[in-house]
Amino acid sequence: MSHEKLFACLFGYGIRGDLLNWIMQFFSNRTHQTKVGLALSEIANLTSGVIHGSGIGPVMFIIFIDNLAKLLENYGISIKLFADDVKLYLKFDNVNDAGRL
């Protein structure tokens, strides 16, 4: 999830002014690291995705992906959203349905 695209999406939903500025500041100048076992990655700038462990992160993801969910429904593809997770469902009647997905 691109932060710039998220901000444009929020603007499109009518979120502006102080609230949009606060959200933009919340997502700005963030870093992240990944730990696997005892290995720790270098610190990197967070330019996309949500801020894990935050209350607002999953809400921003749902807002960001809402249009995609509505579009997929037009093609008979069901979508389930929870926090920052997406699952797609499509009933396959024949091998050609794989192309639809």
FENGINOR-V353760 format. One record per residue. SS is DSSP state (helix for helix, strand for strand, loop for the rest). PHI is phi in degrees with one decimal (999 if undefined). Layout:
# FENGINOR-V353760
((SS | PHI) (SS | PHI))
This chain:
# FENGINOR-V353760
((loop | 999) (strand | -67.2) (helix | -63.8) (helix | -62.1) (helix | -68.5) (helix | -60.7) (helix | -62.8) (helix | -65.7) (helix | -63.8) (helix | -60.7) (helix | -60.0) (helix | -63.1) (loop | -83.4) (loop | 93.3) (loop | -84.9) (loop | -144.1) (helix | 64.7) (helix | -60.0) (helix | -65.4) (helix | -63.3) (helix | -61.2) (helix | -62.6) (helix | -62.6) (helix | -61.6) (helix | -66.4) (helix | -60.9) (helix | -88.7) (loop | -86.6) (loop | 56.0) (loop | -97.2) (strand | -127.7) (strand | -149.3) (loop | -137.5) (loop | -119.4) (strand | -118.1) (strand | -127.1) (loop | 63.1) (loop | -97.7) (strand | -83.0) (strand | -125.8) (loop | -71.9) (loop | -70.5) (loop | -71.6) (strand | -131.0) (strand | -69.2) (loop | -95.8) (loop | -107.5) (strand | -151.3) (loop | 87.4) (loop | -103.5) (loop | -91.7) (loop | -65.6) (loop | 87.5) (loop | -93.1) (helix | -76.6) (helix | -83.8) (helix | -55.8) (helix | -62.2) (helix | -64.9) (helix | -63.5) (helix | -63.6) (helix | -62.2) (helix | -61.7) (helix | -63.4) (helix | -93.4) (helix | -56.1) (helix | -63.1) (helix | -64.5) (helix | -59.8) (helix | -65.0) (helix | -64.6) (helix | -63.8) (helix | -60.4) (loop | -64.4) (loop | -104.9) (loop | 76.7) (loop | -100.0) (strand | -85.3) (strand | -133.3) (strand | -117.0) (strand | -117.6) (strand | -149.8) (loop | 52.8) (loop | -112.3) (strand | -121.4) (strand | -130.5) (strand | -125.4) (strand | -107.1) (strand | -128.7) (loop | -146.1) (loop | -77.0) (loop | -97.3) (loop | -95.7) (loop | -156.0) (loop | -64.2) (loop | -69.2) (helix | -65.8) (helix | -61.6) (helix | -64.7) (helix | -62.6) (loop | -69.0))
